[in-house]
Amino acid sequence: MNRTRENSWLILIAIVGVVFLIGAPQVLELFTIINLTTAIAMALLALSLGLIWGFGGILCFGQSTFFGIGAYAYVISAINFGGTSWAIVVAILVAAAFAAVLGYFMFYGRVSDVYLGVITLTVSLIFYNLMRRTSGPEYKIGDAQLGGFNGMNAPPLNVPGDASWILFPEDVFYVAMAALIIGYFLCVWLIRSHFGRVAVAIRENELRAELVGYDVRLHKLILFAIGGGLAGAAGVLFANGVGRITPDVFNLYNAALTIIWVIVGGRGTLIGPILGAFGLFYLIGSLGQQSSINNNLVLGVILVVFVLLGPKGIVPSIIDLWDRKRGRSGAFARQGRRRRNRSPRKVETHHEG
Amino acid sequence: MKGEIVVETRGLSMHFGGVVAVDQVDFTLREKELRCLIGPNGAGKSTFFKCLTGQLKPTFGDVVIRDLNVNHAHSHEIAGLGVGIKTQVPNVFEGLTVQENIWLAARRFHPAARARSLVEETLDRIRLTDIRREVVNEISHGQRQWVELGMVIAAEPWLVLLDEPAAGMTHEEVQLTAELIREINKTASLIVVEHDMQFIRMIADKVTVFHRGSILIEDTMDVVAADPMVREVYLGHRNK
């Protein structure tokens, strides 16, 4: 029953995504499009945390670490290769490999959930301090000067096979939006696969998953590495959207922000974190244009409100509400109310856009 | 003597600090046997059970399952040998549906198509076909116990280890569970840890009584029930 409804939602999401992909550059200004590319990078980062936290139960407080590693790996290898196509591959692989190594120590060392959060956050802050201290001329990898506090300029994407054919910002937007759509549907496919269902089972009860015969540590490790690779891809998009990469990607603010997107958007769904990231990105953007209220204060209030009043997040709450309305309409009232029940759905559709 | 030995422990001991929970236990289970482990609280049954299933690593001694020393094996590796395990507190996938629970167990050892038909078969055997789409944390305690049993059955194990499968069940449910266990015994060897004497009478073949970490006596239910030492252990010393 749920599968059919889910499938129609997926089709709707795909349509909205593609319309947005094609339509946005036609109607929006270039400045907005460039900004959107960054927002999409954030959404992809949120998706990666939504995947491992919402479906694998792994609360990684430093998901932005892999995002930053991906961004740095992309810039460093793009400068050294003189082209960006392989740099994207390298960035994703390096981020995934780093997540795998870190995950190995955490999962095989049987580190508990709370400490996992602490460790991942600490690793992020270590990178932050490390990269800030790389300003001297001696800190270079190949031709790439790490640049310390100031960071490095990101070479824009080029057409595969022709390093001199550099993409325009609009084209980068197409690439980013396509990457988000593909990333989303890869995640959907993953959580519907045998592997994904086992990951959910592990989230529900580790001991039972083990007793049924699944290697819990290995499954968590693989999921964590996939999440790391996805965050790395988001880092590539971020470097392209902003045009620069600085140690700030590793700071506490970004680490916390990623968690907030997922909490607000909703754990246990994939579209929730994406919407959460987009929503908060725009909220912060518009708050940035005024100076009467502090950004972080608003962000803090939003987090507190959600944790207290809607801990499930926006999307799961809407789904619950929808289910409850439908359930209450019962057999005897089904005919009369069916039409009226359409209205909340319309509200929902609006959210998807 | 029935068939070959499928489970053997040699000098199995489990110490927690200074407390000796299991003390030098030598135990054997043969093919197609159904063995009940009983004993008063704190006798070491559950600790012994956890050593067998890889949830605890024994301090001394060996656990051998079909010629394989599994002392250092993880639970999932022991399960991977074809061993079905049910724990004392029902361990189920709380937020998932009944059929998803069963499917996860069936799919571990079987290709997709076979797993699907195993799910149907198992749901039928545990009589939960009607509530297959219910989320497990919303069904009754007895039904949750069956879901866990279903997960054991769906994997088609040759050895089944059950820790208090009838705990907290109504009389009727206990009877159905006993039936189910006898049915499992047709294709698998079983070790059942249990408190409920009535339930043991329904299923028991041979009974092992634990007391203070070691085996007190090992015999048929009638002999065990008549044994004065067992009575003493269960009812305490009588003041004369």
Chai-1 contact restraints between the chains, C-beta under 6 A:
chainA,res_idxA,chainB,res_idxB,connection_type,confidence,min_distance_angstrom,max_distance_angstrom,comment,restraint_id
A,A201,B,F93,contact,1.0,0.0,6.0,A-B,restraint_1
A,A201,B,L104,contact,1.0,0.0,6.0,A-B,restraint_2
A,E204,B,F93,contact,1.0,0.0,6.0,A-B,restraint_3
A,E204,B,E94,contact,1.0,0.0,6.0,A-B,restraint_4
A,E204,B,G95,contact,1.0,0.0,6.0,A-B,restraint_5
A,E204,B,L96,contact,1.0,0.0,6.0,A-B,restraint_6
A,N205,B,N91,contact,1.0,0.0,6.0,A-B,restraint_7
A,N205,B,F93,contact,1.0,0.0,6.0,A-B,restraint_8
A,L207,B,N91,contact,1.0,0.0,6.0,A-B,restraint_9
A,R208,B,N91,contact,1.0,0.0,6.0,A-B,restraint_10
A,E210,B,S75,contact,1.0,0.0,6.0,A-B,restraint_11
A,E210,B,H76,contact,1.0,0.0,6.0,A-B,restraint_12
A,L211,B,S75,contact,1.0,0.0,6.0,A-B,restraint_13
A,L211,B,A79,contact,1.0,0.0,6.0,A-B,restraint_14
A,L211,B,I85,contact,1.0,0.0,6.0,A-B,restraint_15
A,V212,B,A105,contact,1.0,0.0,6.0,A-B,restraint_16
A,V212,B,R108,contact,1.0,0.0,6.0,A-B,restraint_17
A,G213,B,H76,contact,1.0,0.0,6.0,A-B,restraint_18
A,G213,B,A79,contact,1.0,0.0,6.0,A-B,restraint_19
A,G213,B,G80,contact,1.0,0.0,6.0,A-B,restraint_20
A,G213,B,R108,contact,1.0,0.0,6.0,A-B,restraint_21
A,Y214,B,H76,contact,1.0,0.0,6.0,A-B,restraint_22
A,D215,B,H76,contact,1.0,0.0,6.0,A-B,restraint_23
